[in-house]
């Protein structure tokens, strides 16, 4: 497929609309923290299979359920690091058992995103995630 400025603009608009829809569908604190982490990460969210798995059209409108994502974790085309991050994020949102050793598969950026999501979920507003100097 040839990419033109028009198609790039349309894709950016579609992604922005999808982000908003996903944020609106995350009504519980656990869902909001997990969704925010996925959106902050951006690379996993760029996979079309991930977007299609997260939200889908039904006769009642758009639906979202972590359980659906859990069953598709190995079929979305994610690499080991992406799958480790996604799995840890799902553990924030729903009863999804994940070994914390998966954090060893994350790079610094994804680790910081995950830590921020955990802090958000804890409700603690005095902790910060950053780099040491």
N, C-alpha and C positions, 0 to 999 in steps of 0.2 A: 504494500500500500504506500502510495506517495503522500508525504506529509506536506501540507500547504499551511500558510498562516491562518487560513480560514478554519481548517480542520483542527489545528492546534488551539485556536480560540474556542471552538465548539467543545473540544475535549476538556479544556480548562473550565468552561462554564458548567459542563455536565459534572465534572469532579466536584466543583464548589457546591452545586445543588445536592449532589449525593452526600457530601460531608454534612451539610445542614440537615438533611433528612435523617442521617444516621445519628447525629447529635440529638435531634428531637425524639428519636425512638428510644434513646437511652434514658429511661425515667428514674431508675434507682441509682443511688450513689455508686454502687459497685459497677453497674453498666457504664455510668458516665466516666468513671476513672479509667476503665478498660478501653472504651471508645476513644477517649482523649489520647490515651497512650498509642493506640493504633494510628490515629490521625497524625499525631506528632511524629511518629516514625516515618510516615510517608511512603517508603519503598515497598512495604508489604501491601499497603493500600493501593499502590499502583497496579498490582496484579488484577486483571479483569475477573479471574476466577474467585478471588477473595471478595471483591465487591459484589459479585453475583451471589455468593454464598451468604454474605452478611445481610442483604436486604433482597426481598423478592416480592413480586406483585401477586396478590391474591384477589379474590372477588370482594373481600372486605377492605382492600387497600394494600398498603405496603406493610410487610411483617418483618420482624427481626427476632432471632432467637439464638442464643449461644449454643444450645444443644445441636442445632443444625450445623454450626461451624465445627463443633467437636467431631461430628461424624465425617466431616470432609477434610480434616486437617492434613491428611497425607495425599489428597487428590487435587490440591490447589496449586501445585507446581512450586512450592516453596523450597528453598535450600535448607540445610540443617540449622543454620543460624536464625533464619527467618522463622522456621517452625518452632525453635526453642523460644524465641521471643513471643510468638503468637500463643504458644502453649502457656507460658507464664502469665501473659495478659489474660487469657481465658480463666486462669485460676483466680484472678482477682474478681472476675465477673460472675462466675458460676461454679457449682461443685464440679470441678475438673481437677483431678489429681495429677500434679506435676512435681517432679523432683526439683528441689531448689538447686541441685547441681547443674541444671540446664543453664543457669546464669554464667557458667564457665564458657558457654558457647557464644556469649554475647560480646560485642565490641563495646567500647567505652560509651558511645552515643546511645546505644540501645539500653545499656545498663542504667544510664542516667535517666532515660525516659521511664523505665520501669520503676526506678526508685521514686521519681516524682509522683507517679501514679499511686504507689503505695502510701506515700506521705499524704496525698490528697484524700485517699480512702480513709486514712487514720483520723483525719480531721485536725491534725496538728498543724498549726500555722507558724510554728517557730523554727522548723527545720528547713534546711535548704540543701540542694544538691548542686555541687559545682566542682571545680578542679582545685587541687592543692597547689599552693605556690611555694 
